[in-house]
Amino acid sequence: MSPARPSVPAVLRVLGGRPLLLLLLLLSAPAVRGDCGLPPDVPNAQPVLEGLSPFPVQHTVRYKCNEGFVKVPGKPDSALCQENNQWSEVKEFCNRSCNDPPRLLFASLEKTYSNQNYFPVGSTVDYQCRLGYRRERDLSTTLTCLDNLEWSKPAEFCKKRACPNPGELQNGNVKIETDLLFGSFISLSCNTGYKLIGASSIYCVVQENGVGWSDRLPLCQEISCPEPPKIENGMIKEESSIYVYRQTVTYECNRGFTLVGQHSIYCDAENEEGVWSGPAPECRGRHVPPKPPPEVQESTTVPSAQKPTKVIVPGAAYLISGHTWVTLTVLLVLLITVG
Ligand SMILES: *[C@@H]1O[C@H](CO)[C@@H](O)[C@H](O)[C@H]1NC(C)=O
């Protein structure tokens, strides 16, 4: 580093016997108060110069590593212009280094390396499996900075964990989209006539001690309709306490009323809600005449059954009168015989 530096004391020695020249030098050049020349060369690094030259005593110059080189932690990277107008010694502090270790989908760098940026050839880093992954035995979790400043290729040393089999969905369907591994999801749907209560898809996510489903399986609830409408002058045949999807109700009119509309309506589903397929029928009382005749006939059959009794009654009357006749005859005979 000395060749770059002009030998100021030597100049002064030459001028030693000439006070005028010395005075001129003192006035014109701060060099006399002491300064340093160009900073020394450092392998694989360049000084960061801010236009100051020559450099005053106590001034420090920092160096920057050339491209492809990285500062070795702990080694000084600057030079100081000392009182003796000499730069302090700067040892080689830049070295070849791999770039930051690769980011892996299945593993993260061990914390000890997270703030490190100097990875010389031959240095190693270790990884640990990310959450949701488990360690694949026999495969190394270590990467090495190779001579070409590339990291060794990582094996897939962590594999996705698997969620438990979700099982069957009663009255519904479980669709496995890809697999049951961490990060996957399954879709759930209900059979027609059933309403899904809960999540329609669940995910295999990180949970305590591994992975698990993001939600429990939903329920498939049978769709039911509200109570069917009541009608005037009529009724529902075979009423039930609940009306489920596709269940039918049949209406019937009271005697003397005629049904207008659909006899039956059924429980349909609209947006997973139970709705009746149509309006309830009406029972109209206008056509009363057609019905009474059978009623009259019916009522006549009952009195007709009484006719025989009516026949019997006169018979009985004859019987009684016959009895009386006999009694009278007997009395007459008695009277005659007595007489
Ligand atoms: C640079 O790295 C090599 C390889 O790791 C090492 O042997 C050498 O000592 C390092 N040089 C410096 C200046 O740190």
Ligand as a Chemical Component Dictionary entry (heavy atoms), coordinates in Angstrom:
data_LIG
# 
_chem_comp.id                   LIG 
_chem_comp.type                 NON-POLYMER 
_chem_comp.pdbx_formal_charge   0 
_chem_comp.three_letter_code    LIG 
# 
loop_
_chem_comp_atom.comp_id 
_chem_comp_atom.atom_id 
_chem_comp_atom.alt_atom_id 
_chem_comp_atom.type_symbol 
_chem_comp_atom.charge 
_chem_comp_atom.model_Cartn_x 
_chem_comp_atom.model_Cartn_y 
_chem_comp_atom.model_Cartn_z 
_chem_comp_atom.pdbx_ordinal 
LIG C1 C1 C 0 -12.930 -17.833 2.319 1  
LIG O1 O1 O 0 -13.634 -19.072 2.283 2  
LIG C2 C2 C 0 -12.811 -20.195 2.222 3  
LIG C3 C3 C 0 -13.714 -21.387 2.029 4  
LIG O2 O2 O 0 -14.672 -21.477 3.031 5  
LIG C4 C4 C 0 -11.969 -20.272 3.475 6  
LIG O3 O3 O 0 -11.159 -21.404 3.449 7  
LIG C5 C5 C 0 -11.147 -19.003 3.620 8  
LIG O4 O4 O 0 -10.467 -19.005 4.834 9  
LIG C6 C6 C 0 -12.039 -17.786 3.545 10 
LIG N1 N1 N 0 -11.268 -16.584 3.521 11 
LIG C7 C7 C 0 -11.514 -15.569 4.358 12 
LIG C8 C8 C 0 -10.702 -14.366 4.128 13 
LIG O5 O5 O 0 -12.338 -15.624 5.266 14 
# 
loop_
_chem_comp_bond.comp_id 
_chem_comp_bond.atom_id_1 
_chem_comp_bond.atom_id_2 
_chem_comp_bond.value_order 
_chem_comp_bond.pdbx_ordinal 
LIG C1 O1 SING 1  
LIG C1 C6 SING 2  
LIG O1 C2 SING 3  
LIG C2 C3 SING 4  
LIG C2 C4 SING 5  
LIG C3 O2 SING 6  
LIG C4 O3 SING 7  
LIG C4 C5 SING 8  
LIG C5 O4 SING 9  
LIG C5 C6 SING 10 
LIG C6 N1 SING 11 
LIG N1 C7 SING 12 
LIG C7 C8 SING 13 
LIG C7 O5 DOUB 14 
# 
